[in-house]
Amino acid sequence: MAPKQPFLYFLTLAVLLVSSLVPSASVNAQIPVTADGTPALADVEQASSDSTVLSLVDFASSLKNGGSDIRGIHVPGIMAYRVVQQPSGQNGFVSGTRGTVTQFSLASNYGSIGMLAHNYLAGEKFVELQIDDIIHIVYGDGSFNSFKIKEIHRFQALQPTSPSSNFIDLETNEELTATTLFKRMYAGKTHLTLQTCIAAERESSWGRLFIIAEPIS
């Protein structure tokens, strides 16, 4: 049997290596809808942490479970919310429980931390955030990482209730596909992205708000 040609051998290795580095979720990248529906009665009646924001130390202590998973998100004087995970395979899931933010599992494939919230629940507080505000991500062991807000972006969804809608950048008027928008907001070097919907023109999911924060060393 003749030996493999060196060029074809190394070309095959290169293709396999590149394939292993590309997240399989890239084909299905979508922008979750964070506004449709209304809170369940039980959620409306559930006590909210909005009125009294715990200190970071007290909040972190209340979330301890001994694990290394993300358990909470804290902004001094603005929010102290528990973080819940999406069910397996449900990248569009956003918790309808008051006082919670949902970690966007698909973002983790791109090296970022994504946080989702409905704009009639925890997302109401997202709109209060400003450039240079500090956001703390709290873990189950009581530790936390801090991020500083660097960018705030707003987009109109051309199909408001569709996670695969095209979007218009409200600052530049550029039109982007859902996949392009996803990569701009969630891909790249390690960062934190908060997402909720923008209500306008009698449509609760008219647009999308993205808040991007970078790690503080």
C-alpha contacts under 8 A as a table, 3 or more apart, distances in Angstrom:
res1	aa1	res2	aa2	distance
4	K	8	L	7.30
4	K	9	Y	6.47
5	Q	8	L	5.59
5	Q	9	Y	6.23
6	P	9	Y	5.08
6	P	10	F	6.21
7	F	10	F	5.42
7	F	11	L	6.04
8	L	11	L	4.99
8	L	12	T	6.11
9	Y	12	T	5.32
9	Y	13	L	6.48
10	F	13	L	5.01
10	F	14	A	6.17
11	L	14	A	5.09
11	L	15	V	6.32
12	T	15	V	5.23
12	T	16	L	6.30
13	L	16	L	5.19
13	L	17	L	6.16
14	A	17	L	5.10
14	A	18	V	6.23
15	V	18	V	5.28
15	V	19	S	6.13
16	L	19	S	5.15
16	L	20	S	6.27
17	L	20	S	5.24
17	L	21	L	6.56
18	V	21	L	5.23
18	V	22	V	6.55
19	S	22	V	5.48
20	S	23	P	7.64
22	V	26	S	7.57
23	P	26	S	5.69
23	P	109	N	6.20
23	P	110	Y	7.42
24	S	27	V	6.77
25	A	28	N	5.42
25	A	29	A	6.18
25	A	106	L	7.08
25	A	109	N	7.52
26	S	29	A	5.24
26	S	179	T	7.83
28	N	179	T	7.79
29	A	106	L	7.73
29	A	178	A	7.16
29	A	179	T	5.28
29	A	182	F	6.52
30	Q	92	G	8.00
30	Q	163	P	5.34
30	Q	164	S	5.40
30	Q	178	A	5.62
30	Q	179	T	6.08
30	Q	182	F	6.56
31	I	92	G	7.65
31	I	163	P	4.71
31	I	164	S	6.46
31	I	178	A	6.16
31	I	179	T	7.98
31	I	181	L	7.98
31	I	182	F	6.43
32	P	91	N	7.38
32	P	92	G	4.78
32	P	93	F	7.39
32	P	94	V	7.83
32	P	163	P	5.10
33	V	36	D	6.86
33	V	92	G	7.05
33	V	160	P	7.90
33	V	161	T	6.24
33	V	162	S	6.92
33	V	163	P	5.88
33	V	196	T	7.89
33	V	197	C	7.06
33	V	205	S	6.97
34	T	94	V	6.72
34	T	116	L	7.10
34	T	117	A	6.04
34	T	118	H	4.39
34	T	119	N	6.43
34	T	195	Q	7.85
34	T	196	T	5.36
34	T	197	C	5.26
34	T	205	S	6.96
35	A	118	H	5.01
35	A	119	N	5.58
35	A	120	Y	6.89
35	A	196	T	7.45
35	A	197	C	5.67
35	A	204	S	5.69
35	A	205	S	5.11
36	D	161	T	7.09
36	D	204	S	6.60
36	D	205	S	6.39
38	T	120	Y	7.85
39	P	43	D	6.01
39	P	44	V	6.33
39	P	96	G	6.03
39	P	97	T	7.42
39	P	120	Y	7.97
40	A	43	D	5.22
40	A	44	V	6.46
40	A	96	G	7.45
41	L	44	V	5.13
41	L	45	E	6.32
42	A	45	E	5.22
42	A	46	Q	6.15
43	D	46	Q	5.07
43	D	96	G	7.31
43	D	97	T	5.34
43	D	98	R	5.51
44	V	98	R	6.95
46	Q	98	R	6.77
47	A	98	R	7.87
48	S	51	S	7.19
48	S	98	R	6.46
48	S	99	G	5.60
49	S	52	T	5.72
49	S	53	V	6.15
49	S	79	M	7.49
49	S	80	A	6.78
49	S	81	Y	7.34
49	S	99	G	6.32
50	D	53	V	6.29
50	D	78	I	7.42
50	D	79	M	6.46
50	D	80	A	7.76
50	D	99	G	7.87
53	V	76	P	7.35
53	V	77	G	5.82
53	V	78	I	6.60
53	V	79	M	5.95
53	V	80	A	5.84
54	L	58	D	6.12
54	L	59	F	5.59
54	L	80	A	6.51
55	S	58	D	5.32
55	S	59	F	5.97
55	S	76	P	7.03
56	L	59	F	5.08
56	L	60	A	5.98
56	L	74	H	6.70
56	L	76	P	7.26
57	V	60	A	5.27
57	V	61	S	6.16
58	D	61	S	5.09
58	D	62	S	6.22
59	F	62	S	5.16
59	F	63	L	6.58
59	F	74	H	7.96
59	F	80	A	6.95
60	A	63	L	5.33
60	A	64	K	6.56
60	A	72	G	7.61
60	A	138	V	6.12
60	A	139	Y	7.53
60	A	142	G	5.15
60	A	143	S	7.20
60	A	144	F	7.80
61	S	64	K	5.52
61	S	142	G	5.91
63	L	71	R	6.35
63	L	72	G	7.26
63	L	82	R	7.89
63	L	139	Y	7.79
63	L	140	G	6.23
63	L	142	G	7.10
64	K	67	G	7.63
64	K	139	Y	7.49
64	K	140	G	4.70
64	K	141	D	5.48
64	K	142	G	5.40
65	N	140	G	5.05
65	N	141	D	6.35
66	G	140	G	5.40
66	G	141	D	4.62
66	G	142	G	7.79
67	G	139	Y	7.34
67	G	140	G	4.57
67	G	141	D	5.34
68	S	139	Y	5.73
68	S	140	G	5.20
68	S	141	D	5.88
69	D	139	Y	5.50
69	D	140	G	5.55
70	I	83	V	6.75
70	I	137	I	6.96
70	I	138	V	5.89
70	I	139	Y	4.43
70	I	140	G	6.27
71	R	82	R	5.84
71	R	83	V	4.97
71	R	84	V	7.10
71	R	137	I	7.82
71	R	138	V	5.69
71	R	139	Y	5.15
71	R	140	G	5.69
72	G	80	A	7.13
72	G	81	Y	5.60
72	G	82	R	4.32
72	G	83	V	4.72
72	G	137	I	5.99
72	G	138	V	4.84
72	G	139	Y	6.81
73	I	79	M	7.47
73	I	80	A	5.86
73	I	81	Y	5.44
73	I	82	R	6.51
73	I	83	V	6.75
73	I	101	V	7.83
73	I	135	I	7.12
73	I	136	H	5.75
73	I	137	I	4.78
73	I	138	V	5.96
74	H	78	I	7.80
74	H	79	M	5.45
74	H	80	A	4.43
74	H	81	Y	6.53
74	H	135	I	5.88
74	H	136	H	5.01
74	H	137	I	6.51
74	H	138	V	7.48
75	V	78	I	5.41
75	V	79	M	5.14
75	V	80	A	6.52
75	V	133	D	7.86
75	V	134	I	6.34
75	V	135	I	4.96
75	V	136	H	6.30
76	P	79	M	6.70
76	P	80	A	7.95
76	P	134	I	7.77
76	P	135	I	7.91
78	I	125	K	6.85
78	I	128	E	7.84
79	M	125	K	6.89
81	Y	99	G	5.37
81	Y	100	T	5.23
81	Y	101	V	6.44
81	Y	122	A	7.73
82	R	99	G	6.53
82	R	100	T	4.81
82	R	101	V	6.23
83	V	100	T	5.59
83	V	101	V	4.80
83	V	102	T	5.52
83	V	103	Q	6.46
84	V	95	S	7.57
84	V	100	T	6.78
84	V	101	V	6.29
84	V	102	T	4.95
84	V	103	Q	6.20
85	Q	102	T	5.75
85	Q	103	Q	5.36
85	Q	104	F	7.51
85	Q	105	S	7.51
86	Q	89	G	7.99
86	Q	90	Q	6.26
86	Q	91	N	6.72
86	Q	93	F	5.90
86	Q	94	V	7.27
86	Q	102	T	6.72
86	Q	103	Q	6.68
86	Q	104	F	6.90
86	Q	105	S	6.68
87	P	90	Q	5.52
87	P	91	N	7.91
87	P	93	F	7.40
88	S	91	N	7.88
90	Q	93	F	5.57
91	N	104	F	6.88
91	N	105	S	6.59
91	N	106	L	6.41
92	G	163	P	7.69
94	V	101	V	7.84
94	V	102	T	5.79
94	V	116	L	6.44
94	V	117	A	6.40
94	V	118	H	7.09
95	S	100	T	6.97
95	S	101	V	6.87
95	S	102	T	6.01
95	S	117	A	7.19
95	S	118	H	7.77
96	G	118	H	7.32
96	G	121	L	7.64
97	T	100	T	6.03
97	T	121	L	7.85
98	R	121	L	5.82
98	R	122	A	6.82
99	G	121	L	7.29
99	G	122	A	6.14
100	T	117	A	7.62
100	T	122	A	6.49
101	V	115	M	6.40
101	V	116	L	5.85
101	V	117	A	5.24
101	V	122	A	6.52
102	T	115	M	5.59
102	T	116	L	4.99
102	T	117	A	6.28
103	Q	113	I	7.39
103	Q	114	G	5.69
103	Q	115	M	4.67
103	Q	116	L	6.23
104	F	107	A	5.72
104	F	108	S	7.36
104	F	113	I	7.29
104	F	114	G	4.78
104	F	115	M	5.58
104	F	116	L	6.37
105	S	108	S	5.48
105	S	109	N	7.46
105	S	114	G	7.29
106	L	109	N	5.58
106	L	110	Y	7.53
107	A	110	Y	5.44
107	A	111	G	6.75
107	A	112	S	5.50
107	A	113	I	6.03
107	A	114	G	5.46
107	A	186	Y	5.76
107	A	187	A	7.42
108	S	111	G	5.08
108	S	112	S	5.31
108	S	113	I	5.92
108	S	114	G	7.28
109	N	112	S	7.58
110	Y	186	Y	6.66
110	Y	187	A	5.03
110	Y	188	G	6.88
111	G	186	Y	7.93
111	G	187	A	6.76
111	G	188	G	7.04
111	G	189	K	6.78
111	G	190	T	5.50
111	G	191	H	7.71
112	S	186	Y	5.91
112	S	187	A	6.61
112	S	188	G	7.55
112	S	189	K	7.30
112	S	190	T	5.03
112	S	191	H	5.10
112	S	192	L	5.90
112	S	193	T	7.36
113	I	186	Y	7.82
113	I	190	T	7.70
113	I	191	H	6.34
113	I	192	L	4.77
113	I	193	T	6.21
114	G	186	Y	7.14
114	G	192	L	6.02
114	G	193	T	4.89
114	G	194	L	6.00
114	G	195	Q	7.59
115	M	192	L	7.77
115	M	193	T	6.19
115	M	194	L	4.75
115	M	195	Q	6.18
116	L	123	G	7.72
116	L	194	L	6.07
116	L	195	Q	5.04
116	L	196	T	6.07
117	A	121	L	6.84
117	A	122	A	5.55
117	A	123	G	4.77
117	A	195	Q	6.64
117	A	196	T	5.43
118	H	121	L	5.30
118	H	122	A	6.30
118	H	123	G	5.07
118	H	124	E	7.72
118	H	196	T	5.80
118	H	197	C	6.80
119	N	122	A	6.59
119	N	123	G	4.08
119	N	124	E	5.08
119	N	196	T	5.67
119	N	197	C	5.59
119	N	198	I	7.17
119	N	199	A	7.93
120	Y	123	G	6.39
120	Y	124	E	5.92
121	L	124	E	5.84
122	A	125	K	5.79
122	A	126	F	7.22
123	G	126	F	4.95
123	G	127	V	7.09
123	G	195	Q	7.76
123	G	196	T	5.51
123	G	197	C	7.66
124	E	127	V	6.01
124	E	128	E	7.63
125	K	128	E	5.36
125	K	129	L	7.18
126	F	129	L	5.57
126	F	194	L	7.49
126	F	195	Q	7.94
126	F	196	T	7.35
126	F	211	I	7.94
129	L	133	D	6.60
130	Q	133	D	5.65
130	Q	149	I	6.99
130	Q	152	I	7.83
131	I	148	K	7.74
131	I	149	I	5.02
131	I	150	K	5.58
131	I	151	E	6.57
131	I	152	I	7.34
132	D	148	K	5.41
132	D	149	I	4.86
132	D	150	K	6.27
133	D	148	K	5.72
133	D	149	I	5.51
134	I	146	S	6.68
134	I	147	F	5.61
134	I	148	K	4.63
134	I	149	I	6.48
135	I	146	S	5.73
135	I	147	F	5.14
135	I	148	K	6.30
135	I	149	I	7.56
135	I	213	A	7.78
136	H	144	F	6.23
136	H	145	N	5.61
136	H	146	S	4.47
136	H	147	F	6.27
137	I	144	F	5.33
137	I	145	N	5.26
137	I	146	S	6.40
138	V	142	G	6.64
138	V	143	S	6.00
138	V	144	F	4.29
138	V	145	N	6.72
139	Y	142	G	5.53
139	Y	143	S	5.45
139	Y	144	F	5.78
140	G	143	S	7.29
145	N	215	P	7.47
145	N	216	I	7.86
146	S	215	P	6.00
146	S	216	I	5.65
147	F	191	H	7.85
147	F	192	L	7.20
147	F	213	A	5.43
147	F	214	E	5.08
147	F	215	P	4.31
147	F	216	I	5.27
148	K	213	A	4.94
148	K	214	E	5.41
148	K	215	P	6.49
148	K	216	I	6.51
149	I	152	I	7.87
149	I	211	I	6.96
149	I	212	I	5.76
149	I	213	A	3.91
149	I	214	E	6.46
150	K	211	I	7.95
150	K	212	I	5.98
150	K	213	A	5.32
150	K	214	E	6.72
151	E	211	I	6.00
151	E	212	I	5.10
151	E	213	A	6.88
152	I	209	L	7.43
152	I	210	F	5.79
152	I	211	I	4.62
152	I	212	I	6.28
153	H	169	D	7.84
153	H	209	L	5.89
153	H	210	F	5.13
153	H	211	I	6.51
154	R	169	D	6.40
154	R	170	L	5.83
154	R	171	E	7.54
154	R	207	G	7.17
154	R	208	R	5.81
154	R	209	L	4.72
154	R	210	F	6.41
155	F	167	F	5.98
155	F	168	I	5.31
155	F	169	D	4.62
155	F	170	L	5.31
155	F	207	G	5.34
155	F	208	R	5.21
155	F	209	L	6.62
156	Q	160	P	7.93
156	Q	167	F	5.42
156	Q	168	I	5.04
156	Q	169	D	6.66
156	Q	170	L	6.70
156	Q	206	W	6.11
156	Q	207	G	4.06
156	Q	208	R	6.43
157	A	160	P	4.89
157	A	165	S	6.17
157	A	166	N	6.17
157	A	167	F	4.63
157	A	168	I	6.64
157	A	205	S	7.80
157	A	206	W	5.85
157	A	207	G	4.83
157	A	208	R	6.99
158	L	165	S	6.06
158	L	166	N	5.69
158	L	167	F	5.78
158	L	168	I	7.42
158	L	206	W	7.98
159	Q	162	S	5.54
159	Q	165	S	5.12
159	Q	166	N	7.07
160	P	165	S	7.12
160	P	203	E	7.75
160	P	205	S	5.27
160	P	206	W	5.10
160	P	207	G	6.65
161	T	165	S	7.99
161	T	205	S	6.36
162	S	165	S	5.26
163	P	178	A	7.29
164	S	177	T	7.54
164	S	178	A	5.21
164	S	179	T	7.74
165	S	177	T	6.83
165	S	178	A	5.84
166	N	175	E	6.85
166	N	176	L	5.63
166	N	177	T	4.47
166	N	178	A	5.53
167	F	175	E	5.54
167	F	176	L	5.19
167	F	177	T	6.29
167	F	178	A	6.96
167	F	181	L	7.71
168	I	173	N	5.59
168	I	174	E	5.56
168	I	175	E	4.51
168	I	176	L	6.37
169	D	172	T	5.52
169	D	173	N	4.89
169	D	174	E	5.24
169	D	175	E	6.42
169	D	176	L	7.69
170	L	173	N	5.51
170	L	174	E	7.93
176	L	180	T	5.98
176	L	181	L	6.07
177	T	180	T	5.23
177	T	181	L	6.19
178	A	181	L	5.13
178	A	182	F	5.97
179	T	182	F	5.04
179	T	183	K	6.28
180	T	183	K	5.28
180	T	184	R	6.29
181	L	184	R	5.12
181	L	185	M	6.16
182	F	185	M	5.30
182	F	186	Y	5.77
182	F	187	A	7.40
183	K	186	Y	5.28
183	K	187	A	4.73
183	K	188	G	7.82
184	R	187	A	6.00
184	R	188	G	7.87
185	M	193	T	6.90
185	M	210	F	7.25
185	M	212	I	7.46
186	Y	191	H	7.96
186	Y	193	T	6.66
188	G	191	H	7.99
190	T	214	E	7.36
190	T	215	P	7.54
191	H	212	I	7.04
191	H	213	A	5.90
191	H	214	E	4.83
191	H	215	P	6.24
192	L	212	I	5.74
192	L	213	A	5.07
192	L	214	E	6.31
192	L	215	P	7.76
193	T	210	F	6.54
193	T	211	I	5.50
193	T	212	I	4.60
193	T	213	A	6.41
194	L	209	L	7.99
194	L	210	F	5.61
194	L	211	I	4.99
194	L	212	I	6.59
195	Q	208	R	7.01
195	Q	209	L	5.61
195	Q	210	F	4.73
195	Q	211	I	6.58
196	T	208	R	5.91
196	T	209	L	5.38
196	T	210	F	6.93
197	C	204	S	7.29
197	C	205	S	5.35
197	C	206	W	7.12
197	C	207	G	5.57
197	C	208	R	4.35
197	C	209	L	5.74
198	I	204	S	6.70
198	I	205	S	5.85
198	I	206	W	5.73
198	I	207	G	4.58
198	I	208	R	5.25
198	I	209	L	6.20
199	A	202	R	7.13
199	A	203	E	5.67
199	A	204	S	4.17
199	A	205	S	5.50
199	A	206	W	5.31
199	A	207	G	6.66
200	A	203	E	5.42
200	A	204	S	6.47
200	A	205	S	7.74
200	A	206	W	5.62
200	A	207	G	7.69
201	E	206	W	7.38
203	E	206	W	5.15
205	S	208	R	7.37
